[in-house]
Amino acid sequence: MKFSVITVTFNSGDKLNKTLENILTQTFDDYEIIVKDGLSKDGSLEGIPKDERIKVCSERDNGSYDAMNRAVSLASGDFVIFMNCGDYFYETDVLSNVAAVIDEEPGHRIYYGDAFFRKAGEILPVPAKITPDVCYRFVPCHQACFFDRHLWDNGGFDLNYKIRGDYEFFLRAYFAEHVDPLFTELVIADYEGGGFSESKENRARDKAEHEEITHKYMSKKTIRKNKLFLALTLAPLRKYIAEESPLAGVYSKIKTIVYR
């Protein structure tokens, strides 16, 4: 069992090295780190730790999803995970524990877990079973997902999507390739949050891409049902409570009871 941990970067400053140093604390032996850099000019590559497991590719790319696809093409691991600059593995034995789950439950092709959301200071639980309804509302963040590298054999992230490329990839695997993701019952990542998709100017595009992708893979009945559910359950308010308010911890505990 070999893992490829992929970090894409462009002028990320000391966040790059902090993420790499965190990855290198993993107790599991068989992994590689692929750093895909988009020709950074801030000197961040100069401080990369000296370790034979780290491979660096610095070349121009067409954004983060193109960079991620290029990195996968260089990977030799059985499974890949994307760890963005500023994000970390939650514990030092995450890779070891995930490898044990894969050995015990082979064949699922996507293995996922929870993530600690640093902005809220809480673990944000995800459903223990992926269903079409779950896929409409959200999917596990990609920092908490291990993907079979061969899922890229028929095309990787669709570069037509600038914000929801990882979402489209997950739905394509689930609906078109009939992948049955397995919940590992582990906390995988310490997630920084505040990424590209969360800025105010990109929210309209994020919504448009979500609409296009869901219509691509889901029935109109499923879409209507979930839109009604989100409206009736005050989804924007719940998002605020989960990520911003002092009630985040209570909300997280309630979601854990519901999802598990």
Backbone bond lengths (Angstrom), bond angles and torsions (degrees), N, CA, C in turn:
res aa  C-N    CA-C-N  psi(-1)  N-CA   C-N-CA  omega(-1)  CA-C   N-CA-C  phi
1 M - - - 1.462 - - 1.522 109.10 -
2 K 1.316 115.66 121.68 1.461 120.10 178.11 1.517 109.60 -128.38
3 F 1.333 115.56 138.57 1.465 121.90 177.54 1.529 110.18 -109.10
4 S 1.317 115.07 145.69 1.463 122.01 169.75 1.518 107.02 -114.00
5 V 1.330 116.02 115.79 1.462 121.66 177.65 1.527 107.05 -98.31
6 I 1.336 116.30 119.60 1.455 121.24 -172.80 1.523 110.62 -109.79
7 T 1.323 115.24 129.13 1.460 121.64 176.27 1.522 108.39 -125.54
8 V 1.329 116.98 119.73 1.459 120.84 175.87 1.520 108.25 -100.08
9 T 1.322 115.68 144.05 1.453 119.17 -172.45 1.519 111.50 -149.30
10 F 1.319 114.82 149.10 1.458 122.00 171.07 1.529 107.70 -154.59
11 N 1.316 115.47 108.56 1.464 121.25 -178.83 1.529 111.75 51.66
12 S 1.330 116.35 49.65 1.467 121.63 -174.85 1.520 113.28 -90.68
13 G 1.338 117.87 -1.53 1.457 120.03 177.73 1.515 112.45 62.24
14 D 1.346 115.99 -145.07 1.462 119.72 -176.23 1.521 113.27 -74.43
15 K 1.349 117.63 -8.35 1.463 119.33 176.68 1.531 111.01 -61.29
16 L 1.330 116.47 -36.16 1.460 119.84 -179.59 1.518 110.56 -59.19
17 N 1.306 117.29 -52.15 1.454 120.13 -175.66 1.515 112.61 -69.60
18 K 1.320 117.72 -32.47 1.470 119.91 176.20 1.525 110.24 -63.83
19 T 1.335 116.32 -40.55 1.468 119.76 177.92 1.522 110.82 -66.50
20 L 1.335 117.50 -43.99 1.463 120.75 179.69 1.522 111.24 -63.96
21 E 1.313 117.07 -41.70 1.461 120.13 178.65 1.525 111.27 -62.70
22 N 1.345 116.16 -36.59 1.470 119.62 176.78 1.522 110.64 -65.44
23 I 1.315 116.88 -45.36 1.469 120.17 -179.70 1.521 111.05 -59.01
24 L 1.313 116.14 -40.17 1.463 120.83 -176.41 1.524 113.38 -68.99
25 T 1.328 117.95 -8.79 1.469 120.24 176.21 1.526 112.09 -83.95
26 Q 1.329 118.34 -5.31 1.454 120.38 -179.11 1.522 111.34 -61.03
27 T 1.321 115.73 135.42 1.464 121.29 -177.14 1.525 112.11 -78.34
28 F 1.311 117.76 -19.11 1.463 121.85 179.35 1.526 109.10 -70.17
29 D 1.321 117.66 141.55 1.457 120.80 -172.96 1.528 115.01 -86.96
30 D 1.318 117.06 -38.73 1.465 119.56 -166.46 1.528 111.68 -95.95
31 Y 1.306 116.39 83.82 1.458 121.09 175.18 1.518 109.82 -150.47
32 E 1.312 114.95 159.38 1.459 122.42 174.34 1.522 108.06 -127.38
33 I 1.321 115.86 156.70 1.459 121.71 175.67 1.525 107.87 -118.54
34 I 1.316 115.78 124.79 1.461 120.14 177.86 1.516 108.12 -111.85
35 V 1.321 115.85 117.74 1.460 122.34 177.40 1.525 107.22 -100.36
36 K 1.328 115.88 115.66 1.478 120.13 176.19 1.523 107.41 -105.10
37 D 1.325 114.83 110.14 1.464 122.02 -176.95 1.527 110.08 -105.19
38 G 1.323 115.68 140.05 1.466 120.75 -179.39 1.515 113.66 -95.80
39 L 1.343 117.07 40.30 1.471 123.85 -178.30 1.525 111.53 68.10
40 S 1.319 115.45 55.54 1.465 121.26 177.92 1.526 111.04 -61.56
41 K 1.311 114.99 147.57 1.464 121.47 179.63 1.527 112.15 -118.97
42 D 1.336 117.55 10.11 1.471 120.59 -175.70 1.521 113.34 -98.28
43 G 1.320 116.97 5.41 1.455 120.35 179.48 1.512 114.73 78.59
44 S 1.318 117.73 7.46 1.466 120.22 -175.62 1.529 112.61 -64.70
45 L 1.324 118.33 -28.05 1.461 120.50 -179.21 1.528 112.02 -70.72
46 E 1.324 116.33 -22.83 1.463 119.87 -175.41 1.521 112.43 -67.20
47 G 1.315 117.44 -24.43 1.461 120.36 -177.90 1.510 114.53 -96.76
48 I 1.331 117.81 9.44 1.462 120.33 -179.04 1.531 110.02 -61.39
49 P 1.324 117.34 132.00 1.475 119.76 -179.96 1.523 111.97 -57.04
50 K 1.316 116.14 146.00 1.457 121.27 177.36 1.529 108.59 -82.67
51 D 1.305 115.67 105.65 1.463 120.20 -179.27 1.525 107.89 -153.48
52 E 1.312 116.22 132.06 1.468 120.82 -175.55 1.522 112.72 -65.82
53 R 1.330 117.41 -15.27 1.464 119.53 179.33 1.530 112.30 -81.07
54 I 1.327 117.67 -10.75 1.462 121.59 -177.93 1.522 110.21 -94.44
55 K 1.331 115.87 124.16 1.459 122.30 174.78 1.531 108.06 -113.62
56 V 1.304 117.12 131.95 1.463 121.75 -177.47 1.518 109.73 -115.77
57 C 1.314 115.84 128.05 1.462 122.48 173.62 1.525 107.19 -121.72
58 S 1.327 117.37 115.03 1.460 121.61 -179.45 1.522 108.55 -116.61
59 E 1.304 115.57 107.90 1.466 121.65 -179.60 1.517 108.91 -158.20
60 R 1.320 115.55 160.31 1.456 120.43 179.51 1.527 110.15 -65.28
61 D 1.322 116.14 143.15 1.455 120.29 176.92 1.523 109.00 -141.67
62 N 1.321 114.74 175.05 1.464 120.79 -177.09 1.524 110.90 -104.92
63 G 1.313 116.10 52.08 1.457 119.79 178.27 1.512 113.12 98.02
64 S 1.336 115.41 177.24 1.463 120.85 -170.99 1.528 113.39 -64.65
65 Y 1.333 118.32 -39.86 1.469 119.04 -178.75 1.522 111.63 -69.59
66 D 1.327 117.59 -36.69 1.457 120.36 173.87 1.524 109.86 -63.86
67 A 1.336 116.26 -41.91 1.465 120.05 178.09 1.523 111.31 -61.30
68 M 1.322 116.83 -40.87 1.460 120.65 179.74 1.524 111.11 -66.14
69 N 1.328 117.24 -41.48 1.460 120.19 176.37 1.526 111.33 -61.02
70 R 1.325 116.13 -44.52 1.466 120.20 179.62 1.526 110.95 -62.29
71 A 1.325 116.24 -38.67 1.458 119.74 179.17 1.523 111.48 -64.76
72 V 1.333 116.55 -42.17 1.466 119.57 178.47 1.525 111.18 -60.72
73 S 1.337 116.68 -36.03 1.471 120.12 179.68 1.530 111.77 -64.22
74 L 1.329 117.16 -19.45 1.461 121.64 178.34 1.521 112.27 -96.04
75 A 1.329 116.60 -7.23 1.458 121.44 -173.10 1.525 111.81 -79.75
76 S 1.331 115.62 149.50 1.463 121.28 176.91 1.525 111.94 -121.69
77 G 1.331 116.78 2.26 1.459 119.90 -178.38 1.518 113.29 -76.05
78 D 1.317 115.84 160.50 1.467 120.74 175.00 1.526 110.51 -71.85
79 F 1.334 115.47 -36.19 1.464 121.53 178.94 1.527 109.29 -129.79
80 V 1.338 115.22 146.89 1.461 120.50 178.07 1.532 109.21 -118.70
81 I 1.324 114.91 149.26 1.457 121.64 172.95 1.522 107.16 -138.26
82 F 1.325 116.28 142.26 1.460 121.81 -178.22 1.528 109.03 -102.41
83 M 1.312 115.91 119.37 1.449 121.71 179.28 1.527 107.85 -116.95
84 N 1.324 116.16 102.92 1.461 120.64 -176.37 1.520 111.67 -68.15
85 C 1.328 115.95 158.07 1.458 120.03 175.01 1.528 109.68 -60.54
86 G 1.318 115.94 127.42 1.458 121.20 -176.40 1.504 113.16 98.39
87 D 1.338 117.56 -9.02 1.462 121.94 177.51 1.520 109.67 -105.74
88 Y 1.337 115.79 155.19 1.467 120.62 -175.01 1.525 110.66 -138.35
89 F 1.322 115.58 160.96 1.457 119.36 165.08 1.535 108.14 -71.14
90 Y 1.318 115.49 141.60 1.467 120.68 -174.55 1.524 112.07 -67.73
91 E 1.339 116.24 -37.38 1.460 121.62 179.45 1.514 109.50 -138.66
92 T 1.322 116.90 164.50 1.460 120.54 -176.31 1.531 113.16 -73.78
93 D 1.318 117.41 -15.66 1.466 119.67 -177.62 1.525 113.18 -108.21
94 V 1.347 117.35 21.53 1.466 120.10 -179.82 1.529 110.97 -59.64
95 L 1.326 118.39 -50.12 1.469 120.06 -177.70 1.525 111.24 -62.60
96 S 1.321 116.85 -40.07 1.462 120.47 178.73 1.522 111.24 -62.66
97 N 1.329 116.34 -43.34 1.465 120.46 -178.72 1.531 111.53 -69.45
98 V 1.331 117.04 -39.12 1.469 119.85 178.28 1.523 110.63 -66.92
99 A 1.326 117.19 -39.86 1.463 120.30 177.25 1.523 111.00 -59.04
100 A 1.319 116.74 -39.29 1.468 120.82 178.65 1.521 110.97 -64.99
101 V 1.336 117.41 -40.29 1.467 121.33 178.20 1.529 110.02 -63.94
102 I 1.320 116.76 -44.52 1.468 120.10 -179.38 1.523 110.66 -63.30
103 D 1.329 117.17 -39.58 1.467 120.30 177.87 1.529 111.35 -64.02
104 E 1.328 115.85 -38.05 1.465 120.20 -178.43 1.523 112.33 -78.12
105 E 1.342 116.94 -31.71 1.461 121.78 -176.43 1.534 109.37 -130.38
106 P 1.326 118.17 70.43 1.465 120.13 -176.11 1.529 112.28 -74.00
107 G 1.331 115.58 162.19 1.460 120.69 169.84 1.503 117.20 94.92
108 H 1.337 119.39 0.25 1.469 120.00 -175.81 1.523 113.59 -85.59
109 R 1.311 118.22 -23.51 1.464 125.59 173.16 1.526 114.67 73.59
110 I 1.328 118.18 -27.73 1.454 121.56 168.75 1.532 107.63 -129.84
111 Y 1.329 115.35 127.62 1.455 122.23 176.89 1.520 107.05 -122.23
112 Y 1.322 116.89 131.53 1.461 118.76 -173.61 1.524 110.84 -136.70
113 G 1.329 114.90 165.12 1.457 120.23 178.39 1.510 110.68 -150.80
114 D 1.314 115.82 -167.25 1.460 122.02 178.97 1.524 110.24 -83.59
115 A 1.326 114.93 168.81 1.461 121.17 174.99 1.523 109.26 -135.30
116 F 1.313 115.69 142.99 1.465 121.79 171.32 1.518 107.44 -83.36
117 F 1.324 116.34 120.11 1.461 121.71 -177.61 1.520 108.32 -94.27
118 R 1.320 116.30 104.56 1.465 121.62 -171.23 1.530 112.33 -59.82
119 K 1.326 116.33 -35.68 1.460 120.76 -178.01 1.525 111.32 -61.50
120 A 1.331 115.66 -39.38 1.468 120.70 179.90 1.516 112.32 -90.07
121 G 1.345 116.47 -18.28 1.449 119.77 -176.77 1.515 112.93 72.03
122 E 1.330 116.64 24.89 1.462 121.12 -176.02 1.523 110.44 -139.50
123 I 1.328 115.12 156.16 1.461 120.95 169.41 1.521 107.72 -79.09
124 L 1.320 116.87 124.91 1.459 120.98 178.46 1.529 108.61 -95.84
125 P 1.321 117.82 107.40 1.463 120.76 -175.99 1.523 112.17 -72.01
126 V 1.313 115.69 148.03 1.460 121.95 175.46 1.520 108.59 -116.84
127 P 1.318 118.15 158.40 1.468 120.41 -179.34 1.524 112.34 -60.50
128 A 1.316 115.46 145.83 1.458 120.89 -179.84 1.524 111.91 -77.45
129 K 1.324 117.62 -8.03 1.459 121.71 177.87 1.526 109.02 -140.52
130 I 1.312 116.27 129.41 1.462 121.21 177.67 1.531 108.91 -84.01
131 T 1.325 116.83 127.69 1.456 124.03 178.12 1.522 108.40 -131.56
132 P 1.333 118.82 168.65 1.476 119.50 175.25 1.520 113.10 -56.12
133 D 1.333 117.50 -37.97 1.464 120.20 178.55 1.522 111.18 -64.77
134 V 1.331 116.30 -43.09 1.459 119.97 176.65 1.527 110.09 -60.78
135 C 1.325 116.80 -42.82 1.461 120.85 -179.28 1.523 111.78 -61.57
136 Y 1.322 117.53 -33.71 1.464 119.13 178.96 1.525 110.63 -68.51
137 R 1.310 117.56 -42.30 1.469 120.82 -171.63 1.524 112.26 -79.17
138 F 1.311 116.63 -44.97 1.466 121.62 176.83 1.521 108.27 -174.84
139 V 1.314 116.17 161.04 1.460 120.96 171.37 1.533 106.95 -123.84
140 P 1.324 117.87 162.16 1.471 119.21 179.35 1.526 110.77 -56.42
141 C 1.331 116.79 143.78 1.466 118.80 178.95 1.528 108.76 -63.09
142 H 1.339 115.86 147.25 1.461 117.78 -171.52 1.524 112.55 -68.83
143 Q 1.344 118.50 -17.42 1.460 120.02 173.79 1.529 112.01 -69.10
144 A 1.321 117.03 -12.76 1.460 121.46 -179.98 1.528 111.59 -112.04
145 C 1.337 116.99 17.16 1.465 121.86 -178.41 1.527 110.99 -122.20
146 F 1.309 116.06 136.53 1.457 122.55 172.10 1.521 107.41 -108.40
147 F 1.324 116.05 123.59 1.461 121.85 -175.56 1.528 110.86 -110.86
148 D 1.313 116.25 135.21 1.461 121.45 169.17 1.531 107.93 -56.78
149 R 1.327 116.93 124.27 1.469 120.18 -176.58 1.525 112.10 -58.88
150 H 1.317 117.45 -27.85 1.465 119.98 -177.12 1.529 112.91 -75.19
151 L 1.328 117.55 -5.23 1.460 119.13 171.58 1.523 111.20 -64.08
152 W 1.327 117.32 -17.97 1.468 121.42 177.81 1.531 112.27 -85.54
153 D 1.330 118.26 -4.77 1.465 120.37 -177.25 1.521 112.37 -63.21
154 N 1.325 116.90 -30.44 1.467 121.37 -178.83 1.527 112.13 -105.12
155 G 1.313 115.99 25.01 1.465 120.02 179.82 1.515 110.63 112.02
156 G 1.314 116.38 136.64 1.462 120.65 -177.90 1.512 111.67 -96.06
157 F 1.317 116.71 -139.21 1.456 121.08 178.07 1.525 109.80 -64.47
158 D 1.322 115.82 133.65 1.461 122.24 179.28 1.526 108.61 -76.20
159 L 1.337 116.48 117.07 1.466 120.46 -174.47 1.515 113.05 -75.22
160 N 1.321 117.72 -3.27 1.462 120.12 173.85 1.530 111.27 -71.01
161 Y 1.333 115.80 -19.10 1.463 120.26 179.97 1.526 109.07 -103.56
162 K 1.309 116.53 119.76 1.466 121.14 -177.20 1.525 112.49 -89.33
163 I 1.328 116.88 -22.58 1.464 121.27 -176.93 1.525 111.78 -117.72
164 R 1.324 116.60 -39.36 1.464 121.41 -172.46 1.528 113.30 -105.04
165 G 1.327 117.68 24.87 1.460 119.84 -178.97 1.515 112.93 -61.67
166 D 1.336 118.00 -38.64 1.457 120.51 178.91 1.524 111.17 -70.86
167 Y 1.325 116.65 -33.69 1.460 121.42 177.21 1.534 110.11 -65.55
168 E 1.339 115.99 -46.04 1.467 119.90 179.12 1.524 110.69 -61.89
169 F 1.329 116.92 -39.54 1.466 121.42 -179.90 1.526 110.34 -62.62
170 F 1.323 117.32 -44.18 1.463 121.48 -179.90 1.527 110.25 -63.52
171 L 1.335 117.11 -45.14 1.465 120.26 -179.75 1.518 111.50 -66.61
172 R 1.319 117.19 -36.75 1.465 120.27 177.50 1.522 110.65 -62.79
173 A 1.341 116.14 -42.48 1.460 119.85 178.40 1.528 110.82 -63.32
174 Y 1.326 116.69 -42.33 1.467 121.18 -176.10 1.526 111.99 -73.13
175 F 1.329 117.33 -48.69 1.464 120.58 -173.81 1.530 113.09 -86.63
176 A 1.323 117.90 -42.49 1.462 120.56 -174.08 1.522 112.67 -89.45
177 E 1.343 117.10 -35.24 1.464 119.56 -177.55 1.524 111.96 -105.16
178 H 1.343 116.12 1.86 1.466 122.38 173.71 1.530 113.27 57.21
179 V 1.327 115.70 37.29 1.457 121.09 175.15 1.532 108.96 -73.86
180 D 1.314 115.86 138.08 1.469 121.70 178.80 1.527 108.02 -109.30
181 P 1.341 119.22 90.65 1.463 121.08 -177.01 1.534 111.54 -61.94
182 L 1.326 115.32 143.90 1.463 120.46 -179.26 1.526 110.20 -113.03
183 F 1.335 115.66 130.34 1.451 121.97 175.54 1.526 108.96 -78.49
184 T 1.330 117.02 126.14 1.467 121.32 -174.87 1.522 113.93 -86.01
185 E 1.347 117.31 -11.85 1.465 122.98 -174.95 1.529 111.70 65.63
186 L 1.336 116.91 23.40 1.462 122.40 -179.76 1.525 110.34 -116.91
187 V 1.327 116.20 152.60 1.459 120.80 167.81 1.521 106.27 -89.63
188 I 1.314 116.58 115.85 1.459 121.36 -171.48 1.523 112.79 -90.72
189 A 1.324 116.32 -49.52 1.462 120.11 -167.53 1.516 113.22 -126.12
190 D 1.309 114.57 152.97 1.465 124.66 168.36 1.525 104.53 -105.31
191 Y 1.329 115.33 102.92 1.464 122.87 -166.99 1.523 110.60 -99.48
192 E 1.337 115.69 124.67 1.457 120.39 -177.11 1.520 112.60 -69.66
193 G 1.332 118.22 -42.00 1.462 121.87 -177.28 1.514 111.49 77.72
194 G 1.341 115.50 -178.43 1.456 120.76 178.91 1.504 113.53 72.02
195 G 1.341 117.22 30.97 1.452 121.26 -176.23 1.513 113.79 -80.27
196 F 1.333 113.45 -170.49 1.459 122.59 -175.82 1.519 112.18 -55.65
197 S 1.317 116.85 -43.22 1.468 120.55 -175.44 1.519 112.78 -71.24
198 E 1.340 117.88 -15.40 1.456 120.45 -174.47 1.520 113.48 -94.48
199 S 1.333 118.17 -5.64 1.455 119.93 178.45 1.523 109.87 -72.91
200 K 1.331 116.90 150.08 1.460 121.69 -174.24 1.525 112.39 -58.75
201 E 1.340 116.41 -40.27 1.462 119.14 -175.15 1.518 113.30 -69.25
202 N 1.340 117.14 -16.19 1.462 119.51 -178.34 1.528 113.36 -103.26
203 R 1.318 117.57 0.11 1.460 119.39 -177.00 1.525 112.53 -66.03
204 A 1.338 117.33 -36.63 1.469 120.01 179.45 1.518 110.59 -65.13
205 R 1.332 116.35 -42.78 1.458 119.39 178.42 1.522 110.84 -66.95
206 D 1.315 116.78 -39.03 1.455 121.24 177.85 1.529 110.46 -57.74
207 K 1.321 116.42 -45.08 1.461 121.45 179.95 1.523 110.85 -65.32
208 A 1.330 117.28 -41.28 1.468 121.02 -179.45 1.521 111.12 -65.85
209 E 1.322 116.57 -40.82 1.463 119.58 179.98 1.534 110.53 -68.06
210 H 1.322 116.90 -38.65 1.466 120.24 176.99 1.526 110.14 -60.83
211 E 1.326 116.55 -42.96 1.462 121.09 179.75 1.531 110.94 -62.04
212 E 1.317 116.09 -45.19 1.476 120.03 -179.15 1.517 111.61 -65.18
213 I 1.317 116.98 -43.63 1.463 120.75 -176.34 1.525 111.36 -68.43
214 T 1.322 117.50 -42.97 1.464 119.45 -179.71 1.529 111.24 -64.60
215 H 1.325 117.10 -37.64 1.469 119.13 176.86 1.534 111.73 -69.16
216 K 1.298 116.05 -22.86 1.465 120.81 178.73 1.523 111.61 -71.84
217 Y 1.337 116.73 -33.27 1.465 119.63 -172.12 1.528 114.82 -117.55
218 M 1.329 118.86 -16.30 1.455 120.56 -172.83 1.520 112.19 -117.17
219 S 1.312 115.42 156.41 1.461 120.59 176.59 1.525 110.02 -73.12
220 K 1.321 115.77 157.25 1.466 120.01 177.53 1.529 110.95 -62.82
221 K 1.333 115.98 -32.78 1.457 120.19 179.15 1.529 110.90 -63.71
222 T 1.320 116.54 -45.10 1.465 120.80 178.98 1.521 110.94 -62.85
223 I 1.324 116.63 -41.84 1.465 121.05 -179.41 1.522 110.46 -64.79
224 R 1.340 117.32 -46.26 1.468 120.73 -179.77 1.526 110.73 -61.42
225 K 1.328 116.37 -43.82 1.467 120.80 -179.05 1.527 111.24 -59.99
226 N 1.320 116.78 -43.19 1.454 120.00 -176.51 1.520 112.56 -76.44
227 K 1.313 117.62 -32.02 1.468 119.76 173.99 1.530 110.09 -63.01
228 L 1.327 116.17 -41.41 1.459 120.18 178.49 1.524 110.61 -65.56
229 F 1.312 116.49 -43.17 1.459 120.81 179.14 1.527 111.20 -59.30
230 L 1.327 116.82 -45.93 1.464 120.69 -178.72 1.522 111.49 -64.85
231 A 1.327 115.22 -37.14 1.464 118.74 178.99 1.526 111.25 -67.77
232 L 1.322 116.63 -44.40 1.466 120.65 -177.08 1.529 112.65 -70.49
233 T 1.331 116.10 -26.72 1.469 119.18 -177.74 1.530 112.26 -99.82
234 L 1.329 115.86 13.14 1.473 121.32 173.18 1.531 111.31 55.10
235 A 1.323 115.54 58.71 1.467 121.18 -174.87 1.528 114.06 -55.52
236 P 1.347 120.32 -43.93 1.479 118.75 179.65 1.529 112.90 -60.92
237 L 1.350 115.94 -38.38 1.462 119.71 178.29 1.523 110.54 -66.48
238 R 1.344 116.53 -42.35 1.459 119.73 179.05 1.521 111.72 -63.23
239 K 1.323 116.61 -36.96 1.468 120.59 177.76 1.526 110.31 -63.50
240 Y 1.328 115.79 -42.39 1.466 119.38 178.54 1.527 110.87 -62.92
241 I 1.333 116.28 -45.33 1.465 120.25 -179.78 1.523 110.42 -60.96
242 A 1.332 116.67 -41.33 1.459 120.93 -176.78 1.517 113.07 -67.96
243 E 1.350 116.80 -32.73 1.460 120.01 -170.39 1.521 114.45 -111.29
244 E 1.334 117.80 -22.58 1.453 119.04 -168.93 1.536 114.92 -122.72
245 S 1.315 116.99 -31.41 1.463 118.81 -167.44 1.524 112.29 -90.12
246 P 1.339 116.58 163.85 1.479 120.94 175.51 1.527 112.58 -64.71
247 L 1.321 116.32 -12.31 1.462 120.51 -179.46 1.534 112.53 -88.38
248 A 1.334 117.32 6.97 1.466 120.83 -175.73 1.523 111.95 -56.93
249 G 1.339 116.79 -39.88 1.457 119.65 -178.88 1.514 112.66 -65.56
250 V 1.319 116.76 -42.60 1.461 121.15 178.19 1.521 110.39 -63.95
251 Y 1.322 115.63 -44.28 1.470 120.30 -179.45 1.527 110.33 -62.40
252 S 1.334 116.62 -40.68 1.460 120.63 179.02 1.525 111.24 -61.02
253 K 1.323 117.07 -41.27 1.476 120.76 179.70 1.529 110.98 -65.51
254 I 1.337 116.29 -39.26 1.465 120.30 178.42 1.523 110.38 -64.02
255 K 1.338 116.37 -44.41 1.466 120.13 179.63 1.519 111.17 -63.10
256 T 1.317 116.79 -37.34 1.462 119.61 178.70 1.521 110.83 -61.53
257 I 1.329 117.06 -42.61 1.471 121.09 178.32 1.528 110.34 -62.61
258 V 1.334 116.65 -43.18 1.471 121.42 -178.17 1.528 110.97 -66.93
259 Y 1.327 117.17 -44.24 1.455 121.08 -172.91 1.525 113.69 -78.98
260 R 1.313 117.13 -22.48 1.470 118.05 -172.60 1.520 112.09 -109.96
